[in-house]
């Protein structure tokens, strides 16, 4: 057997071990008779708008949204669906457990490709599990941090314990170093997107907690070659000026999108808004030659014309948003499998 084939088989075995570990939690969903701490660490399976998604029952943000609404960040997905063609290629950097990646895989169809990347161990395990549960053959999952270069990062391993917000992990800590007494450190691959030498790229979505500029710098050739729509979070002023300069140099226009996490027409029909009027500052970057593409009338964008970090108001009292009834009407039906189908004879 060729060395490459042996490595591939070994990686497949490791991935299946991670999946089986997660699924054993999912199969036993009757958690009422378990100790409180164990219940809070339980992995729960939710039926959502874009498929089955497993998450920690204790997660107070994305997990809670999946539980109450059967969806997460649906306004973002509806906006981005405008730019995703059938057969398209999407790269999801900071994919977390796959809420966006699963939607993207439906949008591109069987002829397209979605590459979902996350460097956080616990999130990646669930991302991989969710990919298998939903039979998404067009979804490739990579366990890596995305940055300016290819490298190996040695990071403190995530501690065991209750997960309150799995999406808050940050690999960028200016001026700090891990403590000598930190938990076990593990090597994590860092890649520059340019090294993937993508055949196509229609959309690049980035959610990496302050590492946006690093991702962009490592994807410069890819962006210049394929001219994708780029969508990323910009919660703080950090690197804002450098990001503006990066896009100016390659003839892109930038727009604020203040994303509303609550959708009145959510999948479960829940009317309680746990997010209040909070809006998340994201930026939509569009090549100048693609500015004419239509934006859904239900969504407001504001062009960034100055150099100051000045997003629109983050709290909008009384504002609301509803996903149109005819949204996604042309998408194929969701295809999922029972957890035991993934485990095979190991249930």
C-alpha positions in Angstrom: 0.0 0.0 0.0 1.3 3.5 -0.9 2.3 5.7 2.1 -0.3 8.3 1.1 -3.1 5.7 1.2 -2.0 4.6 4.6 -2.1 8.1 5.9 -5.5 8.7 4.3 -6.9 5.5 6.0 -5.4 6.5 9.3 -7.0 10.0 9.1 -10.4 8.4 8.2 -10.1 6.2 11.3 -9.4 9.1 13.5 -12.3 11.1 12.1 -14.7 8.2 12.6 -13.5 7.8 16.2 -14.3 11.5 16.9 -17.7 11.0 15.2 -18.5 7.9 17.2 -17.5 9.6 20.5 -20.0 12.5 19.7 -22.8 10.2 18.5 -22.7 8.1 21.7 -23.8 11.3 23.5 -26.5 12.0 20.9 -28.0 8.6 21.0 -28.8 8.8 24.8 -30.9 12.0 24.7 -32.9 11.1 27.8 -30.7 13.1 30.1 -33.2 13.9 32.9 -31.8 11.1 35.1 -28.2 12.3 34.8 -26.3 14.5 37.2 -26.8 18.3 36.5 -23.1 18.8 35.4 -23.3 15.8 33.1 -26.6 17.1 31.6 -25.0 20.5 30.9 -22.1 18.8 29.0 -24.5 16.8 26.9 -24.4 16.9 23.1 -28.0 17.4 21.8 -29.3 16.8 18.2 -31.5 19.6 16.9 -33.7 19.5 13.8 -33.1 22.8 12.0 -34.0 24.7 8.8 -30.9 23.3 7.0 -30.5 19.9 8.6 -29.7 18.0 11.8 -27.2 19.9 13.9 -25.6 18.6 17.1 -24.4 21.0 19.7 -23.7 21.2 23.5 -26.9 21.6 25.4 -25.2 24.2 27.7 -24.2 26.6 24.8 -26.0 29.9 25.5 -25.6 31.5 22.1 -25.7 29.3 18.9 -26.8 26.2 20.8 -29.7 28.2 22.4 -30.7 29.7 19.1 -30.8 26.2 17.5 -32.9 24.9 20.4 -35.4 27.8 20.4 -35.5 28.8 16.7 -34.1 25.8 14.8 -31.7 28.1 13.0 -28.8 30.5 13.6 -27.9 33.8 11.7 -30.6 33.2 9.1 -30.4 36.8 7.9 -26.8 36.3 7.0 -27.5 33.1 5.2 -30.4 34.7 3.2 -28.2 37.6 2.2 -25.3 35.3 1.2 -27.6 33.0 -0.8 -27.9 35.9 -3.3 -24.2 35.3 -4.3 -24.0 31.5 -4.3 -24.7 29.9 -7.7 -25.6 26.2 -8.2 -22.4 24.4 -8.7 -20.5 27.2 -6.9 -17.6 26.9 -4.4 -17.8 28.4 -0.9 -15.0 28.6 1.7 -16.2 28.9 5.3 -13.3 29.9 7.6 -14.3 29.6 11.2 -17.1 27.2 10.4 -17.7 26.2 14.1 -20.2 23.4 14.2 -21.4 23.9 10.6 -24.6 26.0 10.8 -23.5 28.1 7.8 -21.6 25.3 6.0 -24.7 23.0 6.0 -26.8 25.8 4.4 -24.0 26.6 1.9 -23.9 22.9 0.9 -27.6 23.0 0.1 -27.2 26.2 -1.9 -24.3 25.0 -4.1 -26.0 21.6 -4.8 -24.3 18.3 -5.6 -22.3 19.9 -8.4 -20.7 22.5 -6.0 -18.2 22.3 -3.2 -18.1 23.8 0.3 -14.8 23.8 2.3 -15.4 24.3 6.0 -12.4 25.0 8.2 -12.1 25.3 12.0 -9.2 25.1 14.4 -11.1 24.5 17.6 -11.1 20.9 18.6 -14.6 20.6 20.1 -16.2 22.6 17.4 -14.5 20.6 14.6 -15.6 17.3 16.1 -19.3 18.5 15.9 -18.7 20.0 12.5 -17.5 16.6 11.2 -20.4 14.8 12.9 -23.0 17.2 11.4 -21.5 16.7 8.0 -22.0 12.9 8.3 -25.4 13.1 9.9 -26.6 15.2 6.9 -25.0 13.1 4.2 -23.2 16.2 2.7 -20.8 14.7 0.2 -20.1 18.1 -1.2 -18.8 19.4 2.2 -15.1 19.0 3.0 -14.1 19.6 6.6 -10.5 20.7 7.6 -9.2 20.9 11.1 -6.9 23.9 10.9 -6.3 27.6 11.8 -6.3 29.8 8.8 -3.6 32.5 8.7 -1.0 34.3 6.6 1.3 31.3 6.1 1.5 27.5 6.5 2.8 26.6 9.9 2.2 24.4 13.0 0.8 26.1 16.1 1.2 24.5 19.5 -1.8 25.6 21.6 -3.2 24.8 25.1 -5.8 22.1 24.7 -9.3 23.1 25.4 -10.2 22.2 29.0 -13.0 19.8 29.7 -16.0 21.3 31.3 -19.3 23.1 30.6 -19.4 24.9 27.2 -21.2 28.3 27.5 -20.2 29.8 24.1 -18.4 27.5 21.7 -18.1 30.3 19.1 -16.1 32.6 21.4 -12.7 30.9 20.9 -10.0 33.4 19.9 -6.6 32.3 18.6 -5.3 35.9 18.5 -4.1 37.3 21.8 -1.8 40.3 21.2 0.9 40.7 23.8 0.2 37.5 25.7 1.8 34.1 25.9 0.4 30.8 27.2 1.2 30.2 30.9 4.0 27.7 31.6 1.4 25.9 33.8 -1.2 25.8 31.1 -3.0 22.6 30.2 -1.6 20.0 27.8 -0.5 21.7 24.5 -1.4 20.1 21.2 -0.1 20.9 17.7 -2.7 22.5 15.3 -2.1 23.0 11.6 -2.1 26.6 10.3 -2.7 27.1 6.6 -2.9 30.0 4.2 -5.9 29.6 1.9 -3.6 30.2 -1.1 -2.0 26.9 -0.5 -5.3 25.1 -1.3 -5.0 26.3 -5.0 -8.8 26.4 -5.3 -10.3 25.8 -8.8 -13.1 28.2 -8.0 -14.3 30.4 -5.2 -17.6 32.3 -5.3 -17.9 33.2 -1.6 -15.4 33.5 1.2 -17.0 33.7 4.7 -14.8 34.5 7.6 -15.6 34.4 11.3 -12.3 34.1 13.2 -12.4 36.5 16.2 -9.8 39.2 15.3 -7.8 37.2 12.8 -9.6 38.4 9.7 -6.6 40.3 8.3 -4.4 37.3 8.7 -6.9 35.2 6.7 -7.1 37.8 4.0 -3.4 38.2 3.7 -3.0 34.4 3.3 -5.7 34.4 0.6 -4.5 37.3 -1.5 -3.8 35.3 -4.7 -7.1 33.3 -4.3 -9.1 36.5 -4.0 -7.4 38.3 -6.9 -7.8 35.2 -9.1 -11.4 34.3 -8.4 -12.9 37.7 -7.2 -15.3 36.1 -4.7 -17.7 37.9 -2.4 -16.1 38.1 1.0 -18.2 38.3 4.2 -16.6 38.7 7.6 -17.3 39.9 11.1 -15.8 43.2 12.2 -16.8 43.5 15.9 -13.9 45.9 16.8 -11.6 48.5 15.3 -8.7 46.0 15.3 -7.0 45.9 11.9 -9.9 47.9 10.3 -7.6 50.3 8.5 -5.4 47.6 7.1 -8.4 45.6 5.9 -9.7 48.7 4.1 -6.4 49.1 2.4 -6.3 45.4 1.4 -9.6 45.7 -0.4 -8.9 49.1 -1.9 -5.8 47.7 -3.6 -7.8 45.0 -5.4 -10.8 47.2 -6.4 -13.4 46.0 -3.9 -16.2 48.0 -2.3 -17.2 47.4 1.3 -20.6 47.6 2.9 -21.7 47.3 6.5 -24.3 44.6 7.2 -25.8 44.9 10.7 -27.0 41.3 11.0 -30.1 40.7 13.2 -29.8 37.3 14.9 -33.6 37.0 15.5 -35.9 36.0 12.6 -39.6 36.5 13.3 -40.3 33.8 10.7 -38.0 31.3 12.3 -38.1 27.6 11.7 -39.8 26.7 15.0 -42.2 29.6 15.0 -41.0 30.9 18.3 -42.0 34.5 19.0 -39.7 35.2 22.0 -36.7 37.3 21.0 -33.8 36.4 23.3 -31.4 38.7 21.5 -33.4 42.0 21.9 -32.4 44.7 19.5 -28.7 43.6 19.3 -27.2 43.6 15.8 -23.8 42.2 14.8 -21.5 44.4 12.6 -20.4 42.4 9.6 -18.8 43.6 6.3 -19.7 42.5 2.8 -16.9 43.0 0.4 -17.9 43.0 -3.3 -15.7 43.3 -6.4 -16.5 46.5 -8.2 -17.5 44.5 -11.3 -20.1 42.7 -9.3 -21.8 45.7 -7.6 -24.9 45.4 -9.9 -26.0 42.1 -8.3 -29.4 42.5 -6.6 -29.6 42.6 -2.8 -32.8 41.3 -1.1 -35.1 44.2 -0.4 -35.6 43.0 3.1 -31.9 43.6 3.9 -30.1 46.9 4.3 -26.5 47.5 3.5 -24.5 50.7 4.1 -21.5 51.5 1.9 -18.3 52.2 3.8 -17.0 55.5 2.4 -14.7 56.9 5.1 -11.7 55.5 6.9 -13.1 55.7 10.4 -14.4 52.6 12.2 -18.0 53.7 12.4 -20.5 50.8 12.0 -24.3 51.7 12.2 -26.0 51.4 15.6 -25.5 48.0 17.1 -28.8 48.2 19.0 -32.0 48.9 17.1 -35.0 49.0 19.4 -38.2 47.9 17.8 -36.5 46.7 14.6 -37.5 43.3 13.3 -36.7 41.0 10.3 -38.6 38.1 8.8 -37.4 35.6 6.3 -39.6 35.7 3.2 -42.0 32.8 2.9 -40.6 31.9 -0.5 -36.9 31.8 0.6 -35.0 28.7 -0.5 -38.0 27.3 -2.3 -35.9 25.9 -5.1 -33.4 24.0 -2.7 -33.4 20.2 -2.6 -34.9 18.5 0.4 -32.6 17.9 3.4 -31.2 14.4 3.5 -30.2 13.1 7.0 -29.4 9.8 8.6 -30.0 8.4 12.1 -26.9 8.4 14.4 -26.8 4.6 14.4 -26.4 4.6 10.6 -23.1 6.4 11.1 -22.0 4.2 13.9 -22.8 1.0 12.0 -22.4 -2.0 14.3 -20.8 0.1 17.0 -24.1 1.4 18.5 
